[in-house]
Amino acid sequence: MMVIIDLGKFREAVLWKDELPLLPSNVDHELEISMQLNKPVVSENKKLAIELKLPRNSSYYALLGVEYAPNQTSEIKIKTNLSNSPNNMYSSELGLHDEIYSGIPSEYAKAIINSAKEVVLESGWQHSGSIIFGLGAHSLVGSSEAVFSKVTKVLIALLINELSIGTSQSDESVIRTKLDK
C-alpha cells in the first residue's frame, strides 16, 4: 500500500507499507552491525519505505526502504546495502524534477547505521532478527547525511509503531513527531 502524506510546512512524504517501490537492486557493498538483546522477542516480517521531500535548502530529499526480518536469536543486526552506481534513474512519486538516482551511496551509509542504532537503543528494542536498509534513492544536489539520518529515524519509529501491540499511533503522527525533533 502506498500513501502520499502532506506533512505541512512544505514537507511531503510517500509511505509504502508491506511493499517496497520497484528499484534496481545493485549491491556493491554491505555495512552491518549487531547488538545483543536482553529479552529477545520474535515478531513478524515488516516492509516499509518512505520518500521524503523537505522545504528546499541544501538537504531536502531521500528515499529509503527497510525490511525487518525476524529470527530466533538474541541479537538485532542492522544492515545497509550500498550501491554507488550512478546509472539508474528514479522517477519520484513526489513529482520532483531533479535528477534522482536509485541506490544508497556509501557516503550516507554510516549515517543510516548510526541513526538506526541510536533509535534502537533509545527505544529499548527487543525484536530479534535483522533490520535491512535495502533500497534507496538520492539526489546529487538535494541529499545529504542529515536527510538520510532523518529518514532512517522515521523508518525505525514506524517499525516500532508497527511492531507494538495495542499502542500504535497514526503513521502521519509518527512521521511528524520524528521530523519535528
N, C-alpha and C positions, 0 to 999 in steps of 0.2 A: 504494500500500500504506500503510495506517495502522496504527501500533503504539502502544499505551499502555505507558509505561515508569514503573515505580515507582523513583524515584531515592533512596529512603531519606530520613531526616531530614524527613519530611512534605513532600517535594518530588515532584511528578509532572509528566510530560510526555507529550504526544501528538505523534508524529512522522509526517509524511506524506512519502513518497519517491516521486518520479516522478509525482506527482499533487499537487494542492492542494485544500484544502477549498473547498466552494462558498460563496462570499461575494459579496454585491453589490459591484460594482466601479465606484463613482462616484469619478472622479478630479477633484479640484478644482484641483490644482497638482502640479508635479513638481519635485523638488530633485535636482540632478545634479552630480557632479564627475568629472573624468577624470584619469588618471595614466598617464604613459608607462612602457612596459615595456622592460627591457634586452634580453631574449631571448624575444620572444613565442612562445607555443605555442598552437595551435588545438586545442581539446578538444571534448567532446561536450556537448550541451544537458542541463542538470540542473534539476530542480524539487524543492524541499524546503520544508516548513513545520513549525513547531514551536509548540505551545501549551504554555505553562509556568505551573505553579502552584507558588509557593514558600510556606514557612510564613507564616501570617498576620502581617503587620506593615504598615507604611504602603505597601509596594510589593511586590505578590506575584503579579501576573497580566499576561501578554502573549501574544498570538498574532501570529506574523509569518511570512510566506511569501516565498520568494526564488526567482528563476529566473536561472540562468546561461545566457546566450545567446552562444555563441562567434561570432567573426568574424575575418576576416583583416586585422586592423590591428596596430598596435604599441602599443595602449593598452587600459586597462581603464576602463570607465565604471561608476560606481556611481550608481544612480537610486533614488529613493523616491517612490512615488505617494501623494500626500496626499489624505485625504478628511475633511472636517470636518463631515459630515452626521450629526447625532445621531439620525437617524430609523430606522436599520436595526439591529435587534437580532440578536445571535448566540447560538445555543444551544451552550454549551461542551460539548466531548467529555469534560471532566473533571467534569461534574456540578455545577458551581458554581451557586449560587442567586443570585449578584449580577447586577445588570443589566450585560450586556456588549454593547458596540456594535461593529459592524463598521467597519473603516476605520482608517487611520493618521492621527491628528491631527497638525497642524503642530507642536505643542509637543514631539513625540517625534522628528520628522524629523531634526533636527540630530544628536541622539544616535545615531540609526541610521547616518547617513552617517559621522560621526566614528568610531564603533566599527568599522564595516566597513573604513574606510580604515586604522585602526590595525592591525587583524588582517592585512589585505592587505600592508601594509608590513612588519610583523614576520615574516610567513611567507615573504617573497620571492616572492610570487605572480607567475606568468608566463603565465597563461592569458588571452589577448586576448579581448575581447568586452564584454559588459555583465552586471553583477550588478544585477538589478531587484527591489527590495522592493515588490511589487505588491499585497499584501493583508495585512490585519492586523485585530486586534480588541483592544479595551481596555475596562477597567472604569473608570468615573468616579472611584471611590474607591481601587481597588487597583492602578492602573497608574501608572508614572512613567517619567521619562527613564532612571533607573537600571535598571529591569527590562527596558526595551526595548534598552538598551545590552547587557545580559547576553544577551538572546535573539539579538541581532544577532551577537555574538561566537560564540555557539554555532552559529548557522547558517553563518557563514563557515568555522568549523572543520570542520563537517560537509561543506561543499562541498569544502574542501581534501582531506579524507579520501576523498570520492567520486572526486575527480579524480586522486588519487595512484595510481600504478601499482605494485601489489605490496606496498604498505606500509600497507594500510588497517587501522584499529582497529575495534572494535565501535562502533556508534552510541552505545550507552549509555556506553561508556568515554570517548568524545569529549565527550559532554554533561557527564558528571561532572567531567572534568578542567577544562572551561571554567567550570563553576559553582563549583568549589572554589578558583579563583584569587582 
